[in-house]
Amino acid sequence: MSIMSSKPIAPGTKCEVSFELPVGGKVLPVTAAVKVLYCSFSGPDGFKIGTAFGDLDEDSRDAVHGFAE
């Protein structure tokens, strides 16, 4: 997953992110552990942060799969 940040986050940093996904007419919350893979300056918008998911709980995993279908 890629996110934008006003501040840089070093590759290798472990973080927790929370967001909502529209799935089947509902909005489902997701909380996920992620690891930063890259951080690149994107101009006035800040920094583009590339992340990889760690383990997701069952509800979050179902929400992500439902969104991706």
PDB file with SEQRES, HELIX, SHEET and CRYST1 records, atoms N, CA, C and O in Angstrom:
SEQRES   1 A   69  MET SER ILE MET SER SER LYS PRO ILE ALA PRO GLY THR          
SEQRES   2 A   69  LYS CYS GLU VAL SER PHE GLU LEU PRO VAL GLY GLY LYS          
SEQRES   3 A   69  VAL LEU PRO VAL THR ALA ALA VAL LYS VAL LEU TYR CYS          
SEQRES   4 A   69  SER PHE SER GLY PRO ASP GLY PHE LYS ILE GLY THR ALA          
SEQRES   5 A   69  PHE GLY ASP LEU ASP GLU ASP SER ARG ASP ALA VAL HIS          
SEQRES   6 A   69  GLY PHE ALA GLU                                              
HELIX    1 AA1 GLY A   43  ASP A   45  5                                   3    
HELIX    2 AA2 GLU A   58  ALA A   68  1                                  11    
SHEET    1 AA1 4 SER A   2  SER A   5  0                                        
SHEET    2 AA1 4 PHE A  47  PHE A  53 -1                                        
SHEET    3 AA1 4 LYS A  26  PHE A  41 -1                                        
SHEET    4 AA1 4 LYS A  14  VAL A  23 -1                                        
CRYST1    1.000    1.000    1.000  90.00  90.00  90.00 P 1           1          
ATOM      1  N   MET A   1       0.848  -1.147   0.000  1.00  0.00           N  
ATOM      2  CA  MET A   1       0.000   0.000   0.000  1.00  0.00           C  
ATOM      3  C   MET A   1       0.904   1.224   0.000  1.00  0.00           C  
ATOM      4  O   MET A   1       1.964   1.229   0.627  1.00  0.00           O  
ATOM      5  N   SER A   2       0.475   2.253  -0.708  1.00  0.00           N  
ATOM      6  CA  SER A   2       1.211   3.507  -0.749  1.00  0.00           C  
ATOM      7  C   SER A   2       0.382   4.580  -0.048  1.00  0.00           C  
ATOM      8  O   SER A   2      -0.826   4.681  -0.263  1.00  0.00           O  
ATOM      9  N   ILE A   3       1.035   5.372   0.783  1.00  0.00           N  
ATOM     10  CA  ILE A   3       0.369   6.468   1.481  1.00  0.00           C  
ATOM     11  C   ILE A   3       1.195   7.736   1.318  1.00  0.00           C  
ATOM     12  O   ILE A   3       2.370   7.676   0.953  1.00  0.00           O  
ATOM     13  N   MET A   4       0.586   8.874   1.586  1.00  0.00           N  
ATOM     14  CA  MET A   4       1.298  10.156   1.562  1.00  0.00           C  
ATOM     15  C   MET A   4       1.498  10.625   2.995  1.00  0.00           C  
ATOM     16  O   MET A   4       0.638  10.418   3.851  1.00  0.00           O  
ATOM     17  N   SER A   5       2.633  11.257   3.248  1.00  0.00           N  
ATOM     18  CA  SER A   5       2.960  11.769   4.578  1.00  0.00           C  
ATOM     19  C   SER A   5       3.621  13.136   4.440  1.00  0.00           C  
ATOM     20  O   SER A   5       4.365  13.383   3.491  1.00  0.00           O  
ATOM     21  N   SER A   6       3.347  14.003   5.378  1.00  0.00           N  
ATOM     22  CA  SER A   6       3.992  15.316   5.353  1.00  0.00           C  
ATOM     23  C   SER A   6       5.453  15.222   5.809  1.00  0.00           C  
ATOM     24  O   SER A   6       6.244  16.131   5.558  1.00  0.00           O  
ATOM     25  N   LYS A   7       5.806  14.113   6.483  1.00  0.00           N  
ATOM     26  CA  LYS A   7       7.170  13.910   6.969  1.00  0.00           C  
ATOM     27  C   LYS A   7       7.704  12.587   6.434  1.00  0.00           C  
ATOM     28  O   LYS A   7       6.931  11.657   6.201  1.00  0.00           O  
ATOM     29  N   PRO A   8       9.019  12.491   6.236  1.00  0.00           N  
ATOM     30  CA  PRO A   8       9.581  11.222   5.760  1.00  0.00           C  
ATOM     31  C   PRO A   8       9.513  10.151   6.854  1.00  0.00           C  
ATOM     32  O   PRO A   8       9.572  10.456   8.045  1.00  0.00           O  
ATOM     33  N   ILE A   9       9.389   8.906   6.427  1.00  0.00           N  
ATOM     34  CA  ILE A   9       9.429   7.764   7.332  1.00  0.00           C  
ATOM     35  C   ILE A   9      10.470   6.806   6.763  1.00  0.00           C  
ATOM     36  O   ILE A   9      10.371   6.393   5.607  1.00  0.00           O  
ATOM     37  N   ALA A  10      11.447   6.459   7.555  1.00  0.00           N  
ATOM     38  CA  ALA A  10      12.582   5.661   7.077  1.00  0.00           C  
ATOM     39  C   ALA A  10      12.170   4.238   6.703  1.00  0.00           C  
ATOM     40  O   ALA A  10      11.366   3.620   7.399  1.00  0.00           O  
ATOM     41  N   PRO A  11      12.725   3.716   5.595  1.00  0.00           N  
ATOM     42  CA  PRO A  11      12.493   2.308   5.251  1.00  0.00           C  
ATOM     43  C   PRO A  11      12.886   1.402   6.424  1.00  0.00           C  
ATOM     44  O   PRO A  11      13.871   1.648   7.119  1.00  0.00           O  
ATOM     45  N   GLY A  12      12.098   0.364   6.620  1.00  0.00           N  
ATOM     46  CA  GLY A  12      12.329  -0.558   7.728  1.00  0.00           C  
ATOM     47  C   GLY A  12      11.496  -0.239   8.955  1.00  0.00           C  
ATOM     48  O   GLY A  12      11.356  -1.076   9.846  1.00  0.00           O  
ATOM     49  N   THR A  13      10.936   0.979   9.009  1.00  0.00           N  
ATOM     50  CA  THR A  13      10.105   1.374  10.150  1.00  0.00           C  
ATOM     51  C   THR A  13       8.821   0.554  10.156  1.00  0.00           C  
ATOM     52  O   THR A  13       8.196   0.353   9.114  1.00  0.00           O  
ATOM     53  N   LYS A  14       8.438   0.085  11.332  1.00  0.00           N  
ATOM     54  CA  LYS A  14       7.175  -0.637  11.486  1.00  0.00           C  
ATOM     55  C   LYS A  14       6.151   0.322  12.079  1.00  0.00           C  
ATOM     56  O   LYS A  14       6.424   1.012  13.062  1.00  0.00           O  
ATOM     57  N   CYS A  15       4.972   0.357  11.472  1.00  0.00           N  
ATOM     58  CA  CYS A  15       3.913   1.279  11.870  1.00  0.00           C  
ATOM     59  C   CYS A  15       2.584   0.540  11.926  1.00  0.00           C  
ATOM     60  O   CYS A  15       2.472  -0.605  11.487  1.00  0.00           O  
ATOM     61  N   GLU A  16       1.588   1.211  12.470  1.00  0.00           N  
ATOM     62  CA  GLU A  16       0.222   0.711  12.400  1.00  0.00           C  
ATOM     63  C   GLU A  16      -0.613   1.759  11.697  1.00  0.00           C  
ATOM     64  O   GLU A  16      -0.533   2.942  12.029  1.00  0.00           O  
ATOM     65  N   VAL A  17      -1.414   1.342  10.730  1.00  0.00           N  
ATOM     66  CA  VAL A  17      -2.283   2.258   9.997  1.00  0.00           C  
ATOM     67  C   VAL A  17      -3.730   1.818  10.174  1.00  0.00           C  
ATOM     68  O   VAL A  17      -4.022   0.633  10.328  1.00  0.00           O  
ATOM     69  N   SER A  18      -4.624   2.794  10.148  1.00  0.00           N  
ATOM     70  CA  SER A  18      -6.059   2.529  10.199  1.00  0.00           C  
ATOM     71  C   SER A  18      -6.719   3.275   9.061  1.00  0.00           C  
ATOM     72  O   SER A  18      -6.385   4.427   8.785  1.00  0.00           O  
ATOM     73  N   PHE A  19      -7.665   2.613   8.394  1.00  0.00           N  
ATOM     74  CA  PHE A  19      -8.390   3.233   7.291  1.00  0.00           C  
ATOM     75  C   PHE A  19      -9.708   2.499   7.110  1.00  0.00           C  
ATOM     76  O   PHE A  19      -9.954   1.476   7.749  1.00  0.00           O  
ATOM     77  N   GLU A  20     -10.544   3.023   6.243  1.00  0.00           N  
ATOM     78  CA  GLU A  20     -11.832   2.405   5.963  1.00  0.00           C  
ATOM     79  C   GLU A  20     -11.913   2.046   4.485  1.00  0.00           C  
ATOM     80  O   GLU A  20     -11.379   2.755   3.632  1.00  0.00           O  
ATOM     81  N   LEU A  21     -12.591   0.931   4.189  1.00  0.00           N  
ATOM     82  CA  LEU A  21     -12.765   0.482   2.814  1.00  0.00           C  
ATOM     83  C   LEU A  21     -14.249   0.282   2.511  1.00  0.00           C  
ATOM     84  O   LEU A  21     -14.983  -0.281   3.323  1.00  0.00           O  
ATOM     85  N   PRO A  22     -14.687   0.749   1.332  1.00  0.00           N  
ATOM     86  CA  PRO A  22     -16.067   0.470   0.929  1.00  0.00           C  
ATOM     87  C   PRO A  22     -16.154  -0.949   0.347  1.00  0.00           C  
ATOM     88  O   PRO A  22     -15.497  -1.265  -0.645  1.00  0.00           O  
ATOM     89  N   VAL A  23     -16.972  -1.793   0.981  1.00  0.00           N  
ATOM     90  CA  VAL A  23     -17.116  -3.184   0.541  1.00  0.00           C  
ATOM     91  C   VAL A  23     -18.592  -3.561   0.604  1.00  0.00           C  
ATOM     92  O   VAL A  23     -19.202  -3.529   1.673  1.00  0.00           O  
ATOM     93  N   GLY A  24     -19.159  -3.915  -0.535  1.00  0.00           N  
ATOM     94  CA  GLY A  24     -20.535  -4.391  -0.569  1.00  0.00           C  
ATOM     95  C   GLY A  24     -21.550  -3.432   0.013  1.00  0.00           C  
ATOM     96  O   GLY A  24     -22.474  -3.858   0.705  1.00  0.00           O  
ATOM     97  N   GLY A  25     -21.396  -2.148  -0.253  1.00  0.00           N  
ATOM     98  CA  GLY A  25     -22.334  -1.154   0.248  1.00  0.00           C  
ATOM     99  C   GLY A  25     -22.119  -0.751   1.696  1.00  0.00           C  
ATOM    100  O   GLY A  25     -22.892   0.038   2.240  1.00  0.00           O  
ATOM    101  N   LYS A  26     -21.080  -1.279   2.327  1.00  0.00           N  
ATOM    102  CA  LYS A  26     -20.741  -0.929   3.708  1.00  0.00           C  
ATOM    103  C   LYS A  26     -19.356  -0.297   3.732  1.00  0.00           C  
ATOM    104  O   LYS A  26     -18.579  -0.439   2.788  1.00  0.00           O  
ATOM    105  N   VAL A  27     -19.059   0.399   4.815  1.00  0.00           N  
ATOM    106  CA  VAL A  27     -17.714   0.924   5.029  1.00  0.00           C  
ATOM    107  C   VAL A  27     -17.120   0.134   6.191  1.00  0.00           C  
ATOM    108  O   VAL A  27     -17.621   0.184   7.314  1.00  0.00           O  
ATOM    109  N   LEU A  28     -16.041  -0.596   5.900  1.00  0.00           N  
ATOM    110  CA  LEU A  28     -15.437  -1.469   6.901  1.00  0.00           C  
ATOM    111  C   LEU A  28     -14.104  -0.911   7.392  1.00  0.00           C  
ATOM    112  O   LEU A  28     -13.269  -0.505   6.583  1.00  0.00           O  
ATOM    113  N   PRO A  29     -13.897  -0.888   8.708  1.00  0.00           N  
ATOM    114  CA  PRO A  29     -12.624  -0.401   9.257  1.00  0.00           C  
ATOM    115  C   PRO A  29     -11.529  -1.458   9.121  1.00  0.00           C  
ATOM    116  O   PRO A  29     -11.785  -2.658   9.227  1.00  0.00           O  
ATOM    117  N   VAL A  30     -10.321  -0.991   8.886  1.00  0.00           N  
ATOM    118  CA  VAL A  30      -9.157  -1.875   8.803  1.00  0.00           C  
ATOM    119  C   VAL A  30      -8.045  -1.266   9.650  1.00  0.00           C  
ATOM    120  O   VAL A  30      -7.750  -0.075   9.543  1.00  0.00           O  
ATOM    121  N   THR A  31      -7.439  -2.086  10.481  1.00  0.00           N  
ATOM    122  CA  THR A  31      -6.231  -1.681  11.210  1.00  0.00           C  
ATOM    123  C   THR A  31      -5.165  -2.703  10.860  1.00  0.00           C  
ATOM    124  O   THR A  31      -5.389  -3.909  10.971  1.00  0.00           O  
ATOM    125  N   ALA A  32      -4.000  -2.217  10.436  1.00  0.00           N  
ATOM    126  CA  ALA A  32      -2.973  -3.132   9.943  1.00  0.00           C  
ATOM    127  C   ALA A  32      -1.582  -2.705  10.386  1.00  0.00           C  
ATOM    128  O   ALA A  32      -1.252  -1.520  10.415  1.00  0.00           O  
ATOM    129  N   ALA A  33      -0.780  -3.703  10.731  1.00  0.00           N  
ATOM    130  CA  ALA A  33       0.645  -3.476  10.934  1.00  0.00           C  
ATOM    131  C   ALA A  33       1.281  -3.432   9.554  1.00  0.00           C  
ATOM    132  O   ALA A  33       1.001  -4.285   8.712  1.00  0.00           O  
ATOM    133  N   VAL A  34       2.135  -2.444   9.317  1.00  0.00           N  
ATOM    134  CA  VAL A  34       2.835  -2.341   8.043  1.00  0.00           C  
ATOM    135  C   VAL A  34       4.319  -2.079   8.282  1.00  0.00           C  
ATOM    136  O   VAL A  34       4.723  -1.602   9.342  1.00  0.00           O  
ATOM    137  N   LYS A  35       5.109  -2.400   7.275  1.00  0.00           N  
ATOM    138  CA  LYS A  35       6.539  -2.097   7.290  1.00  0.00           C  
ATOM    139  C   LYS A  35       6.818  -1.186   6.111  1.00  0.00           C  
ATOM    140  O   LYS A  35       6.388  -1.464   4.992  1.00  0.00           O  
ATOM    141  N   VAL A  36       7.540  -0.094   6.355  1.00  0.00           N  
ATOM    142  CA  VAL A  36       7.874   0.858   5.295  1.00  0.00           C  
ATOM    143  C   VAL A  36       8.952   0.244   4.404  1.00  0.00           C  
ATOM    144  O   VAL A  36      10.001  -0.193   4.875  1.00  0.00           O  
ATOM    145  N   LEU A  37       8.660   0.224   3.096  1.00  0.00           N  
ATOM    146  CA  LEU A  37       9.611  -0.317   2.120  1.00  0.00           C  
ATOM    147  C   LEU A  37      10.421   0.783   1.449  1.00  0.00           C  
ATOM    148  O   LEU A  37      11.606   0.602   1.171  1.00  0.00           O  
ATOM    149  N   TYR A  38       9.779   1.933   1.186  1.00  0.00           N  
ATOM    150  CA  TYR A  38      10.491   3.051   0.569  1.00  0.00           C  
ATOM    151  C   TYR A  38       9.832   4.359   0.963  1.00  0.00           C  
ATOM    152  O   TYR A  38       8.678   4.388   1.391  1.00  0.00           O  
ATOM    153  N   CYS A  39      10.575   5.428   0.814  1.00  0.00           N  
ATOM    154  CA  CYS A  39      10.091   6.777   1.083  1.00  0.00           C  
ATOM    155  C   CYS A  39      10.704   7.683   0.027  1.00  0.00           C  
ATOM    156  O   CYS A  39      11.926   7.777  -0.087  1.00  0.00           O  
ATOM    157  N   SER A  40       9.845   8.355  -0.750  1.00  0.00           N  
ATOM    158  CA  SER A  40      10.381   9.247  -1.777  1.00  0.00           C  
ATOM    159  C   SER A  40       9.666  10.590  -1.730  1.00  0.00           C  
ATOM    160  O   SER A  40       8.452  10.662  -1.542  1.00  0.00           O  
ATOM    161  N   PHE A  41      10.443  11.645  -1.902  1.00  0.00           N  
ATOM    162  CA  PHE A  41       9.901  12.999  -1.896  1.00  0.00           C  
ATOM    163  C   PHE A  41       9.022  13.193  -3.122  1.00  0.00           C  
ATOM    164  O   PHE A  41       9.418  12.860  -4.240  1.00  0.00           O  
ATOM    165  N   SER A  42       7.825  13.737  -2.905  1.00  0.00           N  
ATOM    166  CA  SER A  42       6.883  13.941  -4.014  1.00  0.00           C  
ATOM    167  C   SER A  42       6.506  15.402  -4.188  1.00  0.00           C  
ATOM    168  O   SER A  42       5.416  15.706  -4.672  1.00  0.00           O  
ATOM    169  N   GLY A  43       7.385  16.302  -3.803  1.00  0.00           N  
ATOM    170  CA  GLY A  43       7.126  17.727  -3.983  1.00  0.00           C  
ATOM    171  C   GLY A  43       6.225  18.287  -2.899  1.00  0.00           C  
ATOM    172  O   GLY A  43       6.278  17.841  -1.753  1.00  0.00           O  
ATOM    173  N   PRO A  44       5.393  19.265  -3.254  1.00  0.00           N  
ATOM    174  CA  PRO A  44       4.574  19.963  -2.260  1.00  0.00           C  
ATOM    175  C   PRO A  44       3.604  19.045  -1.507  1.00  0.00           C  
ATOM    176  O   PRO A  44       3.151  19.387  -0.415  1.00  0.00           O  
ATOM    177  N   ASP A  45       3.286  17.891  -2.081  1.00  0.00           N  
ATOM    178  CA  ASP A  45       2.372  16.954  -1.421  1.00  0.00           C  
ATOM    179  C   ASP A  45       3.040  16.178  -0.291  1.00  0.00           C  
ATOM    180  O   ASP A  45       2.349  15.521   0.488  1.00  0.00           O  
ATOM    181  N   GLY A  46       4.344  16.237  -0.186  1.00  0.00           N  
ATOM    182  CA  GLY A  46       5.061  15.541   0.879  1.00  0.00           C  
ATOM    183  C   GLY A  46       5.815  14.330   0.365  1.00  0.00           C  
ATOM    184  O   GLY A  46       6.480  14.392  -0.669  1.00  0.00           O  
ATOM    185  N   PHE A  47       5.709  13.239   1.088  1.00  0.00           N  
ATOM    186  CA  PHE A  47       6.486  12.040   0.805  1.00  0.00           C  
ATOM    187  C   PHE A  47       5.557  10.872   0.492  1.00  0.00           C  
ATOM    188  O   PHE A  47       4.549  10.664   1.166  1.00  0.00           O  
ATOM    189  N   LYS A  48       5.913  10.120  -0.538  1.00  0.00           N  
ATOM    190  CA  LYS A  48       5.176   8.908  -0.873  1.00  0.00           C  
ATOM    191  C   LYS A  48       5.854   7.766  -0.121  1.00  0.00           C  
ATOM    192  O   LYS A  48       7.053   7.531  -0.268  1.00  0.00           O  
ATOM    193  N   ILE A  49       5.066   7.065   0.682  1.00  0.00           N  
ATOM    194  CA  ILE A  49       5.578   5.998   1.527  1.00  0.00           C  
ATOM    195  C   ILE A  49       5.017   4.671   1.026  1.00  0.00           C  
ATOM    196  O   ILE A  49       3.802   4.478   1.015  1.00  0.00           O  
ATOM    197  N   GLY A  50       5.880   3.769   0.619  1.00  0.00           N  
ATOM    198  CA  GLY A  50       5.457   2.442   0.182  1.00  0.00           C  
ATOM    199  C   GLY A  50       5.541   1.482   1.347  1.00  0.00           C  
ATOM    200  O   GLY A  50       6.561   1.419   2.032  1.00  0.00           O  
ATOM    201  N   THR A  51       4.470   0.730   1.577  1.00  0.00           N  
ATOM    202  CA  THR A  51       4.431  -0.180   2.717  1.00  0.00           C  
ATOM    203  C   THR A  51       4.012  -1.578   2.295  1.00  0.00           C  
ATOM    204  O   THR A  51       3.453  -1.777   1.216  1.00  0.00           O  
ATOM    205  N   ALA A  52       4.288  -2.532   3.150  1.00  0.00           N  
ATOM    206  CA  ALA A  52       3.819  -3.907   2.987  1.00  0.00           C  
ATOM    207  C   ALA A  52       3.062  -4.284   4.247  1.00  0.00           C  
ATOM    208  O   ALA A  52       3.488  -3.974   5.359  1.00  0.00           O  
ATOM    209  N   PHE A  53       1.919  -4.965   4.057  1.00  0.00           N  
ATOM    210  CA  PHE A  53       1.138  -5.414   5.197  1.00  0.00           C  
ATOM    211  C   PHE A  53       1.873  -6.497   5.967  1.00  0.00           C  
ATOM    212  O   PHE A  53       2.569  -7.329   5.385  1.00  0.00           O  
ATOM    213  N   GLY A  54       1.708  -6.474   7.277  1.00  0.00           N  
ATOM    214  CA  GLY A  54       2.110  -7.587   8.131  1.00  0.00           C  
ATOM    215  C   GLY A  54       0.886  -8.472   8.298  1.00  0.00           C  
ATOM    216  O   GLY A  54       0.063  -8.574   7.387  1.00  0.00           O  
ATOM    217  N   ASP A  55       0.762  -9.103   9.439  1.00  0.00           N  
ATOM    218  CA  ASP A  55      -0.399  -9.943   9.704  1.00  0.00           C  
ATOM    219  C   ASP A  55      -1.635  -9.079   9.913  1.00  0.00           C  
ATOM    220  O   ASP A  55      -1.590  -8.072  10.619  1.00  0.00           O  
ATOM    221  N   LEU A  56      -2.743  -9.485   9.290  1.00  0.00           N  
ATOM    222  CA  LEU A  56      -4.026  -8.812   9.459  1.00  0.00           C  
ATOM    223  C   LEU A  56      -4.951  -9.716  10.264  1.00  0.00           C  
ATOM    224  O   LEU A  56      -4.918 -10.939  10.126  1.00  0.00           O  
ATOM    225  N   ASP A  57      -5.781  -9.095  11.112  1.00  0.00           N  
ATOM    226  CA  ASP A  57      -6.791  -9.915  11.778  1.00  0.00           C  
ATOM    227  C   ASP A  57      -7.825 -10.350  10.736  1.00  0.00           C  
ATOM    228  O   ASP A  57      -7.856  -9.815   9.628  1.00  0.00           O  
ATOM    229  N   GLU A  58      -8.652 -11.303  11.087  1.00  0.00           N  
ATOM    230  CA  GLU A  58      -9.572 -11.897  10.114  1.00  0.00           C  
ATOM    231  C   GLU A  58     -10.516 -10.867   9.497  1.00  0.00           C  
ATOM    232  O   GLU A  58     -10.730 -10.887   8.285  1.00  0.00           O  
ATOM    233  N   ASP A  59     -11.085  -9.968  10.302  1.00  0.00           N  
ATOM    234  CA  ASP A  59     -12.007  -8.959   9.767  1.00  0.00           C  
ATOM    235  C   ASP A  59     -11.313  -8.020   8.795  1.00  0.00           C  
ATOM    236  O   ASP A  59     -11.864  -7.691   7.745  1.00  0.00           O  
ATOM    237  N   SER A  60     -10.101  -7.585   9.144  1.00  0.00           N  
ATOM    238  CA  SER A  60      -9.355  -6.686   8.257  1.00  0.00           C  
ATOM    239  C   SER A  60      -8.972  -7.391   6.967  1.00  0.00           C  
ATOM    240  O   SER A  60      -9.057  -6.804   5.888  1.00  0.00           O  
ATOM    241  N   ARG A  61      -8.551  -8.643   7.071  1.00  0.00           N  
ATOM    242  CA  ARG A  61      -8.184  -9.418   5.880  1.00  0.00           C  
ATOM    243  C   ARG A  61      -9.394  -9.582   4.954  1.00  0.00           C  
ATOM    244  O   ARG A  61      -9.270  -9.441   3.737  1.00  0.00           O  
ATOM    245  N   ASP A  62     -10.564  -9.880   5.535  1.00  0.00           N  
ATOM    246  CA  ASP A  62     -11.778 -10.017   4.731  1.00  0.00           C  
ATOM    247  C   ASP A  62     -12.138  -8.701   4.046  1.00  0.00           C  
ATOM    248  O   ASP A  62     -12.557  -8.704   2.888  1.00  0.00           O  
ATOM    249  N   ALA A  63     -11.978  -7.575   4.748  1.00  0.00           N  
ATOM    250  CA  ALA A  63     -12.288  -6.264   4.168  1.00  0.00           C  
ATOM    251  C   ALA A  63     -11.365  -5.964   2.997  1.00  0.00           C  
ATOM    252  O   ALA A  63     -11.827  -5.498   1.955  1.00  0.00           O  
ATOM    253  N   VAL A  64     -10.067  -6.222   3.147  1.00  0.00           N  
ATOM    254  CA  VAL A  64      -9.107  -5.965   2.065  1.00  0.00           C  
ATOM    255  C   VAL A  64      -9.411  -6.867   0.871  1.00  0.00           C  
ATOM    256  O   VAL A  64      -9.397  -6.397  -0.267  1.00  0.00           O  
ATOM    257  N   HIS A  65      -9.684  -8.141   1.103  1.00  0.00           N  
ATOM    258  CA  HIS A  65     -10.011  -9.044   0.000  1.00  0.00           C  
ATOM    259  C   HIS A  65     -11.305  -8.625  -0.687  1.00  0.00           C  
ATOM    260  O   HIS A  65     -11.398  -8.666  -1.914  1.00  0.00           O  
ATOM    261  N   GLY A  66     -12.306  -8.223   0.095  1.00  0.00           N  
ATOM    262  CA  GLY A  66     -13.570  -7.781  -0.487  1.00  0.00           C  
ATOM    263  C   GLY A  66     -13.411  -6.532  -1.335  1.00  0.00           C  
ATOM    264  O   GLY A  66     -14.052  -6.400  -2.377  1.00  0.00           O  
ATOM    265  N   PHE A  67     -12.569  -5.626  -0.899  1.00  0.00           N  
ATOM    266  CA  PHE A  67     -12.301  -4.400  -1.653  1.00  0.00           C  
ATOM    267  C   PHE A  67     -11.560  -4.702  -2.948  1.00  0.00           C  
ATOM    268  O   PHE A  67     -11.825  -4.074  -3.973  1.00  0.00           O  
ATOM    269  N   ALA A  68     -10.635  -5.653  -2.914  1.00  0.00           N  
ATOM    270  CA  ALA A  68      -9.808  -5.969  -4.079  1.00  0.00           C  
ATOM    271  C   ALA A  68     -10.551  -6.774  -5.143  1.00  0.00           C  
ATOM    272  O   ALA A  68     -10.092  -6.853  -6.282  1.00  0.00           O  
ATOM    273  N   GLU A  69     -11.675  -7.365  -4.798  1.00  0.00           N  
ATOM    274  CA  GLU A  69     -12.409  -8.179  -5.779  1.00  0.00           C  
ATOM    275  C   GLU A  69     -13.099  -7.355  -6.805  1.00  0.00           C  
ATOM    276  O   GLU A  69     -13.755  -7.897  -7.694  1.00  0.00           O  
TER     277      GLU A  69                                                      
END                                                                             
